[in-house]
């Protein structure tokens, strides 16, 4: 009888761990699909653009150029939604004289492909190539903004292609650390296929870095955002009482100030 119980427990554990491994990217990446309206319909002067990735995908994005712009912001979004959710941020930044590129990763916003860490790295490189190539943005006038999971994506890009400045909103140290908080019953670090090692990346970034986070973040522990800031030697902006998805961390004044303050 005892042997049967042990076998049953082993089978149950194997099923749980196997399912977690097989479906982990369904838990990490939460895309909203399309179709989406033209960029000009969501913000005057907006342009629909296509980004071509190193592995041959063609990704739709929205570009909001400003005449005589101070700088241009490449927005690396978090793990959920699509670019339409980031329009309030684009509106706030263009009002400050900054041009903005809103990216949707592969698998988001009706784009082809399935998201992975390696794929997202290709996607933001395609976004940067569009800006410095087709749009004619000088690299020294380019800012990166990374939101949550996108903070890891932007930080990794900044190691290879340093921007004028890097703003990270609600960054975690690495995906396993934040995953372990939400799934303490799983050996998350052993199971994960994607690392998203924000803390390790920012330690190698030469550009000025600012970290913005909410003191009441229930998804990314504030201590992890502080650890990222410490690794980067970054300035910090703490939004008191703000949770991870509160509007104040989408387009609030303190967030927008943090981005514009780094503009050359």
Rosetta blueprint (number, residue, H / E / L):
1 X L
2 X H
3 X H
4 X H
5 X H
6 X H
7 X H
8 X H
9 X H
10 X H
11 X H
12 X H
13 X H
14 X H
15 X H
16 X H
17 X H
18 X H
19 X H
20 X H
21 X H
22 X H
23 X L
24 X H
25 X H
26 X H
27 X H
28 X H
29 X L
30 X E
31 X E
32 X L
33 X L
34 X L
35 X L
36 X L
37 X L
38 X L
39 X H
40 X H
41 X H
42 X H
43 X L
44 X L
45 X L
46 X L
47 X E
48 X E
49 X E
50 X E
51 X E
52 X E
53 X L
54 X L
55 X L
56 X L
57 X L
58 X E
59 X E
60 X E
61 X E
62 X E
63 X E
64 X E
65 X L
66 X L
67 X L
68 X L
69 X L
70 X L
71 X E
72 X E
73 X E
74 X E
75 X E
76 X E
77 X L
78 X L
79 X L
80 X E
81 X E
82 X L
83 X H
84 X H
85 X H
86 X H
87 X H
88 X H
89 X H
90 X H
91 X H
92 X H
93 X H
94 X H
95 X H
96 X L
97 X L
98 X E
99 X E
100 X E
101 X E
102 X E
103 X E
104 X L
105 X L
106 X L
107 X L
108 X L
109 X L
110 X L
111 X L
112 X L
113 X L
114 X L
115 X L
116 X L
117 X H
118 X H
119 X H
120 X H
121 X H
122 X H
123 X H
124 X H
125 X H
126 X H
127 X H
128 X H
129 X H
130 X H
131 X H
132 X H
133 X H
134 X H
135 X L
136 X L
137 X L
138 X L
139 X H
140 X H
141 X H
142 X E
143 X E
144 X E
145 X E
146 X E
147 X E
148 X L
149 X H
150 X H
151 X H
152 X H
153 X H
154 X H
155 X H
156 X H
157 X H
158 X H
159 X H
160 X H
161 X L
162 X L
163 X L
164 X L
165 X E
166 X E
167 X E
168 X E
169 X E
170 X L
171 X L
172 X L
173 X L
174 X L
175 X H
176 X H
177 X H
178 X H
179 X H
180 X H
181 X H
182 X H
183 X L
184 X L
185 X L
186 X L
187 X L
188 X H
189 X H
190 X H
191 X H
192 X L
193 X L
194 X L
195 X L
196 X L
197 X L
198 X H
199 X H
200 X H
201 X H
202 X H
203 X L
204 X L
205 X L
206 X L
207 X L
208 X E
209 X E
210 X E
211 X E
212 X E
213 X E
214 X E
215 X L
216 X L
217 X L
218 X L
219 X L
220 X L
221 X L
222 X H
223 X H
224 X H
225 X H
226 X H
227 X H
228 X H
229 X H
230 X H
231 X H
232 X H
233 X L
234 X L
235 X E
236 X E
237 X E
238 X E
239 X E
240 X L
241 X L
242 X L
243 X L
244 X L
245 X L
246 X L
247 X L
248 X H
249 X H
250 X H
251 X H
252 X L
253 X H
254 X H
255 X H
256 X H
257 X H
258 X H
259 X H
260 X H
261 X H
262 X L
263 X L
264 X L
